[in-house]
Amino acid sequence: MVNESNVLLVDIGNTLIKYCLLSEFDKEPLVSTSIKSIFDLVNECRIEHIYLSCVRNESISKKIFENYRSKKVNVTQIHTEDEAFGIKNSYADTSKMGADRWLAMVAAEKITPKPFFVMDVGTAITVDFVANGQHLGGWIVPGYTVMRDALINSTERVTAHDQIPTNFDIGQDTEDCVATGCFSAVYGVYLAAIDYLSSKKTEFDVIIGGGGKKMFAFLESDDSIRPANLVVQGLARYARRDLCVTFD
């Protein structure tokens, strides 16, 4: 019998690395900028299995494989599939879909039996629509920071600050105008996704994840579901399936 405390889930995103033990998959994961944190935790917790998602250059995941090739740690990297966990992918070439998007859908399918869209808010914003087990398609949009940086790097007299708004508002100086403008663009993706899926289905769920999900904290009255980390929860489903561990 596999002990969940000896299984590590690792989400290597475009900017940060998120990771946690399988036994704590439903909590906010630890965050790091270096894989050294992964190596340290493996040693501390006597990890036997690592389940990995990586959307960066494959060199970082290769370092993990190489580090444990001669040791008693099994490393499994999850890639996007044509079909799994009751979801059929709409992509003809699934190698073009980042594993993070696929794992977010896998996690969301466990959360709700309804049609849904899953919105992952990070360096990029991804939105994927699923109904009756069929992935309908999705969107990829620049995230808040990417939009802000592209704007100030492409103009000479537009400046910005690092503070991310937490409510929908307007600005009264250039820096606040940039911040609230980029925020409204992110919010617009959310509203457009609701508009699209409501035109197809009368009932559906909205699932928001990613490091930027706190930007939607002002939506106190909405019914969206906000898991700790969708990619990690998707990895948990694969780990529990492969290692014959059931959900509580």
GIJOLIN-V722791 format. One record per residue. N is the residue number from 1. RES is the residue in three letters. PHI is phi in radians with two decimals (NA if undefined). NEAR is the number of other C-alpha atoms within 8 Angstrom. Layout:
n->N res->RES phi->PHI near->NEAR
n->N res->RES phi->PHI near->NEAR
This chain:
n->1 res->MET phi->NA near->2
n->2 res->VAL phi->-1.40 near->6
n->3 res->ASN phi->-1.51 near->6
n->4 res->GLU phi->-1.06 near->8
n->5 res->SER phi->-1.33 near->10
n->6 res->ASN phi->-1.88 near->13
n->7 res->VAL phi->-2.08 near->14
n->8 res->LEU phi->-1.94 near->14
n->9 res->LEU phi->-1.87 near->15
n->10 res->VAL phi->-2.26 near->13
n->11 res->ASP phi->-1.97 near->13
n->12 res->ILE phi->-1.65 near->13
n->13 res->GLY phi->-1.56 near->11
n->14 res->ASN phi->-1.14 near->7
n->15 res->THR phi->-2.02 near->7
n->16 res->LEU phi->-2.16 near->9
n->17 res->ILE phi->-1.89 near->13
n->18 res->LYS phi->-1.95 near->13
n->19 res->TYR phi->-2.72 near->13
n->20 res->CYS phi->-2.87 near->12
n->21 res->LEU phi->-1.32 near->12
n->22 res->LEU phi->-1.02 near->13
n->23 res->SER phi->-1.17 near->7
n->24 res->GLU phi->-2.17 near->7
n->25 res->PHE phi->-1.13 near->13
n->26 res->ASP phi->-1.63 near->8
n->27 res->LYS phi->-1.82 near->7
n->28 res->GLU phi->-1.08 near->7
n->29 res->PRO phi->-1.29 near->10
n->30 res->LEU phi->-1.27 near->7
n->31 res->VAL phi->-2.27 near->8
n->32 res->SER phi->-2.61 near->9
n->33 res->THR phi->-1.85 near->7
n->34 res->SER phi->-2.31 near->7
n->35 res->ILE phi->-1.29 near->9
n->36 res->LYS phi->-1.02 near->6
n->37 res->SER phi->-1.07 near->8
n->38 res->ILE phi->-1.14 near->9
n->39 res->PHE phi->-1.06 near->8
n->40 res->ASP phi->-1.11 near->8
n->41 res->LEU phi->-1.19 near->9
n->42 res->VAL phi->-1.02 near->10
n->43 res->ASN phi->-1.20 near->8
n->44 res->GLU phi->-1.17 near->7
n->45 res->CYS phi->-1.77 near->8
n->46 res->ARG phi->0.93 near->7
n->47 res->ILE phi->-1.15 near->14
n->48 res->GLU phi->-1.88 near->9
n->49 res->HIS phi->-2.36 near->11
n->50 res->ILE phi->-2.11 near->13
n->51 res->TYR phi->-1.90 near->14
n->52 res->LEU phi->-2.24 near->14
n->53 res->SER phi->-2.15 near->14
n->54 res->CYS phi->-2.47 near->13
n->55 res->VAL phi->-1.91 near->11
n->56 res->ARG phi->-1.57 near->8
n->57 res->ASN phi->-0.91 near->6
n->58 res->GLU phi->-1.11 near->8
n->59 res->SER phi->-1.06 near->6
n->60 res->ILE phi->-1.26 near->9
n->61 res->SER phi->-1.24 near->9
n->62 res->LYS phi->-1.10 near->8
n->63 res->LYS phi->-1.08 near->8
n->64 res->ILE phi->-1.18 near->9
n->65 res->PHE phi->-1.06 near->9
n->66 res->GLU phi->-1.12 near->7
n->67 res->ASN phi->-1.15 near->8
n->68 res->TYR phi->-1.97 near->11
n->69 res->ARG phi->-1.05 near->8
n->70 res->SER phi->-1.73 near->5
n->71 res->LYS phi->-1.98 near->6
n->72 res->LYS phi->-1.52 near->7
n->73 res->VAL phi->-2.25 near->10
n->74 res->ASN phi->-1.53 near->8
n->75 res->VAL phi->-1.90 near->11
n->76 res->THR phi->-2.13 near->8
n->77 res->GLN phi->-1.73 near->8
n->78 res->ILE phi->-1.58 near->9
n->79 res->HIS phi->-2.05 near->8
n->80 res->THR phi->-1.09 near->11
n->81 res->GLU phi->-2.04 near->8
n->82 res->ASP phi->-1.20 near->9
n->83 res->GLU phi->-2.79 near->8
n->84 res->ALA phi->-2.98 near->8
n->85 res->PHE phi->0.91 near->6
n->86 res->GLY phi->1.39 near->7
n->87 res->ILE phi->-2.02 near->13
n->88 res->LYS phi->-1.80 near->10
n->89 res->ASN phi->-1.37 near->11
n->90 res->SER phi->-1.47 near->9
n->91 res->TYR phi->-1.24 near->9
n->92 res->ALA phi->-1.23 near->4
n->93 res->ASP phi->-2.05 near->6
n->94 res->THR phi->-1.23 near->10
n->95 res->SER phi->-1.16 near->7
n->96 res->LYS phi->-1.50 near->6
n->97 res->MET phi->-1.71 near->10
n->98 res->GLY phi->-1.05 near->10
n->99 res->ALA phi->-1.07 near->12
n->100 res->ASP phi->-1.11 near->12
n->101 res->ARG phi->-1.14 near->12
n->102 res->TRP phi->-1.10 near->11
n->103 res->LEU phi->-1.15 near->15
n->104 res->ALA phi->-1.09 near->14
n->105 res->MET phi->-1.18 near->13
n->106 res->VAL phi->-1.05 near->13
n->107 res->ALA phi->-1.16 near->13
n->108 res->ALA phi->-1.14 near->12
n->109 res->GLU phi->-1.07 near->11
n->110 res->LYS phi->-1.32 near->7
n->111 res->ILE phi->-1.38 near->6
n->112 res->THR phi->-2.43 near->9
n->113 res->PRO phi->-1.52 near->6
n->114 res->LYS phi->-1.44 near->9
n->115 res->PRO phi->-0.98 near->13
n->116 res->PHE phi->-2.70 near->14
n->117 res->PHE phi->-2.13 near->14
n->118 res->VAL phi->-1.96 near->15
n->119 res->MET phi->-2.03 near->13
n->120 res->ASP phi->-1.86 near->15
n->121 res->VAL phi->-1.83 near->14
n->122 res->GLY phi->-2.53 near->10
n->123 res->THR phi->-0.97 near->11
n->124 res->ALA phi->-1.97 near->11
n->125 res->ILE phi->-1.82 near->13
n->126 res->THR phi->-2.02 near->13
n->127 res->VAL phi->-2.28 near->12
n->128 res->ASP phi->-2.27 near->14
n->129 res->PHE phi->-1.91 near->13
n->130 res->VAL phi->-2.34 near->14
n->131 res->ALA phi->-2.46 near->10
n->132 res->ASN phi->0.94 near->6
n->133 res->GLY phi->1.41 near->8
n->134 res->GLN phi->-1.83 near->10
n->135 res->HIS phi->-1.26 near->12
n->136 res->LEU phi->-1.47 near->10
n->137 res->GLY phi->2.42 near->9
n->138 res->GLY phi->-2.95 near->8
n->139 res->TRP phi->-2.30 near->8
n->140 res->ILE phi->-2.24 near->8
n->141 res->VAL phi->-2.29 near->7
n->142 res->PRO phi->-1.02 near->9
n->143 res->GLY phi->-1.31 near->12
n->144 res->TYR phi->-0.94 near->12
n->145 res->THR phi->-1.15 near->7
n->146 res->VAL phi->-1.12 near->10
n->147 res->MET phi->-1.08 near->10
n->148 res->ARG phi->-1.06 near->12
n->149 res->ASP phi->-1.17 near->8
n->150 res->ALA phi->-1.12 near->8
n->151 res->LEU phi->-1.16 near->9
n->152 res->ILE phi->-1.29 near->11
n->153 res->ASN phi->-1.40 near->7
n->154 res->SER phi->-1.80 near->6
n->155 res->THR phi->-2.28 near->7
n->156 res->GLU phi->-1.68 near->6
n->157 res->ARG phi->-2.05 near->4
n->158 res->VAL phi->-1.75 near->9
n->159 res->THR phi->-2.10 near->8
n->160 res->ALA phi->-2.58 near->11
n->161 res->HIS phi->-1.96 near->7
n->162 res->ASP phi->-1.62 near->4
n->163 res->GLN phi->-1.37 near->5
n->164 res->ILE phi->-1.63 near->7
n->165 res->PRO phi->-1.08 near->9
n->166 res->THR phi->-2.03 near->9
n->167 res->ASN phi->-2.57 near->8
n->168 res->PHE phi->-1.40 near->9
n->169 res->ASP phi->-2.70 near->5
n->170 res->ILE phi->-2.16 near->8
n->171 res->GLY phi->-1.78 near->11
n->172 res->GLN phi->-2.19 near->6
n->173 res->ASP phi->-2.58 near->6
n->174 res->THR phi->-1.03 near->10
n->175 res->GLU phi->-1.08 near->11
n->176 res->ASP phi->-1.22 near->12
n->177 res->CYS phi->-1.13 near->11
n->178 res->VAL phi->-1.12 near->12
n->179 res->ALA phi->-1.08 near->15
n->180 res->THR phi->-1.25 near->13
n->181 res->GLY phi->-1.18 near->9
n->182 res->CYS phi->-1.14 near->11
n->183 res->PHE phi->-1.08 near->12
n->184 res->SER phi->-1.14 near->9
n->185 res->ALA phi->-1.15 near->8
n->186 res->VAL phi->-1.10 near->10
n->187 res->TYR phi->-1.10 near->9
n->188 res->GLY phi->-1.09 near->8
n->189 res->VAL phi->-1.09 near->8
n->190 res->TYR phi->-1.03 near->9
n->191 res->LEU phi->-1.15 near->8
n->192 res->ALA phi->-1.15 near->8
n->193 res->ALA phi->-1.16 near->10
n->194 res->ILE phi->-1.08 near->9
n->195 res->ASP phi->-1.08 near->8
n->196 res->TYR phi->-1.14 near->8
n->197 res->LEU phi->-1.24 near->12
n->198 res->SER phi->-1.19 near->10
n->199 res->SER phi->-1.35 near->7
n->200 res->LYS phi->-1.84 near->6
n->201 res->LYS phi->-2.38 near->8
n->202 res->THR phi->-1.44 near->6
n->203 res->GLU phi->-2.17 near->7
n->204 res->PHE phi->-2.83 near->11
n->205 res->ASP phi->-1.95 near->12
n->206 res->VAL phi->-1.97 near->12
n->207 res->ILE phi->-2.13 near->13
n->208 res->ILE phi->-2.00 near->13
n->209 res->GLY phi->-2.41 near->15
n->210 res->GLY phi->1.63 near->10
n->211 res->GLY phi->-1.10 near->7
n->212 res->GLY phi->-1.66 near->9
n->213 res->LYS phi->-1.11 near->12
n->214 res->LYS phi->-1.16 near->7
n->215 res->MET phi->-1.09 near->10
n->216 res->PHE phi->-1.74 near->9
n->217 res->ALA phi->-1.07 near->9
n->218 res->PHE phi->-1.23 near->8
n->219 res->LEU phi->-1.48 near->6
n->220 res->GLU phi->-1.14 near->5
n->221 res->SER phi->-1.69 near->4
n->222 res->ASP phi->-1.41 near->5
n->223 res->ASP phi->-1.82 near->6
n->224 res->SER phi->-1.18 near->8
n->225 res->ILE phi->-1.82 near->8
n->226 res->ARG phi->-2.21 near->8
n->227 res->PRO phi->-1.16 near->9
n->228 res->ALA phi->-1.06 near->9
n->229 res->ASN phi->-2.74 near->12
n->230 res->LEU phi->-1.14 near->14
n->231 res->VAL phi->-1.13 near->13
n->232 res->VAL phi->-1.07 near->15
n->233 res->GLN phi->-1.20 near->13
n->234 res->GLY phi->-1.15 near->13
n->235 res->LEU phi->-1.04 near->14
n->236 res->ALA phi->-1.06 near->11
n->237 res->ARG phi->-1.14 near->10
n->238 res->TYR phi->-1.11 near->8
n->239 res->ALA phi->-1.09 near->11
n->240 res->ARG phi->-1.20 near->11
n->241 res->ARG phi->-1.17 near->9
n->242 res->ASP phi->-1.18 near->7
n->243 res->LEU phi->-1.68 near->7
n->244 res->CYS phi->1.01 near->6
n->245 res->VAL phi->-1.94 near->9
n->246 res->THR phi->-1.70 near->6
n->247 res->PHE phi->-1.22 near->4
n->248 res->ASP phi->-1.22 near->2
